[in-house]
Amino acid sequence: RSLSRFSFSTMRSVIVLMALIVAAAARYVRISDIASILAASNAADSCAPGYSKINGTDDCFRLYALAKAYADAEELCKQDGGHLASLHSAEERQGLNDLLGTASPLIGIKCSTTTSCVWSDGSPMDYQNFIYGQPTLEYGSCAHLFADDDKFYSWNCATPMNTFICRMSGTPVPESDCSPGYTPVRDQCAVVKTHAKTSDDAEAECALEGGHLASIHDFNTNYLLTNLLTNTTLTCANAQQLECNVHIGARYDKTRGYWWTDGTPFDFKNWAVPEFPDTHFGVCSQMLVTDEFGTPGQWTNIPCDTKLPYVCMKAPGISPTYAPLDCPRMQYFEDQGTVYSPGFPVVIPGKLYCEYLLAGDLGTTLSVTFPFFNIDDNSKLSSTMACPLRTPSEF
């Protein structure tokens, strides 16, 4: 596997002529990091299970009847893809009345002084409605609502409240921002590829289109992907052509533990417990479409060479990146530009040796920058000099 891309620029100094020889056998490479998954719903009128809309906003809210202190309640909301509820107008507060019933739930406000408060979701503090004389830090830095009025009441953050309310965004990615064939899923775009491939080849195909195998960071994304899969006809690469499951981007190694192929944090999991995760079954992963090993939407370990359909995800507006499948043959003189490995960012022929020649006039120094660099085991990178200067051992 090989150097994937490098850029160069020139400046006058001494004459250097450099050739880079790369033994290229790359299976796949990363071309861009997918942004962290934000809280957004698949459609303006849809919410995750248990969530509903209220008057005054397109966002989705859920009342949890669980005794949790502030930190634990916020963590549960984050697992859903949201935060403890913020409120930004009297209309939003009134819109919660039908949802609250007789409950007095924790909300996402937290105060450091009587005049300085913040929402847990980082949104503007453009509305607060504490009862007269509060917030009072002696009572606590957090707050809850009260069913009988529209006021906020100070509360000790460490003391569990019997109910709390979560909020997540209900604004979808516009359909037009996703590439043809892709569907908005939260703030990302997703597509189900129904032809079966190994995990490595599936990741390479996703990279070709500017994305990665799906990474999942909250319950709502997992739910929306599960719904997408149930509306897609899938076939396995076996003799029976049975309906089957799909590759996702979760992998395991001893150094990192579980990680996503797009490099985003492994901050959510939906394994088919108690049997999984278990690396004895493999270090790659699948999302279940059938109920053979668990519930549809749950994950299990599988061998990476298992051929399955797969789900690609990418940020809106990302276009495919292609590079020629043969070695580049252009020389650059006192200029700047970018050179790609053959086929970047997808599969290239094994043991294809490419020579990159950067030439400059007398008195010119050529500099090489590697914004993305990947060499796997048994690959080689070497340099030669076309003038009587010692070949550098480092770049």
Buried (B, 14 or more C-beta within 10 A) or exposed (E): BBBBBBBBBBEEEEBBBBBBBBBBBBBBBBBBEBEEBBBBBBEEEBBBEEBEBBEBBBBBBBBBEEEBBBEEBBEBBBBBBBBBBBBBEEEBBEBBEEBBEEBBBBBBBBBEEEEEBBBBBEBEEEBBEBBEEBBBEEBBBBBBBBEEEBBBBBBBBEEBBBBBBBBBBBBBBEEEBBBEEBBBBBBBBBBBBEEBBBBBBBBBBBBBBBBBBBBBBBBBBBBBBBBBBEEBEBBBBEEEEEEBBBBBBBBBEEEEEBBBBBEBEBBBBBBBEEEBBEEEBBBBBBBBBEEEBBEBBBBBBBEBEBBBBBBBBBBBEBEBBEBEEEBBEEEBEEEEEEBBBBBBBBBBEEEBEBEBBBBBEEEBEBBBEEEBBBBEEEBEEEBEEEEEEEEEEEE
